[in-house]
């Protein structure tokens, strides 16, 4: 991906754990997951709307 391997990912995760703390980590992961879910949903809605607009344009 960006040349990030397993050792780099472990170091990044350890730094995040130190900065955020163990108690807030599940809350942070949950909020990131919800954000990703909303982003995917929004991207899906956008493609459906553009497909409908294209179909409507063809009918006219």
MODELLER restraints for C-alpha pairs under 7 A, 6 or more apart:
rsr = mdl.restraints
at = mdl.atoms
rsr.add(forms.Gaussian(group=physical.xy_distance, feature=features.Distance(at['CA:17:A'], at['CA:25:A']), mean=6.99, stdev=0.5))
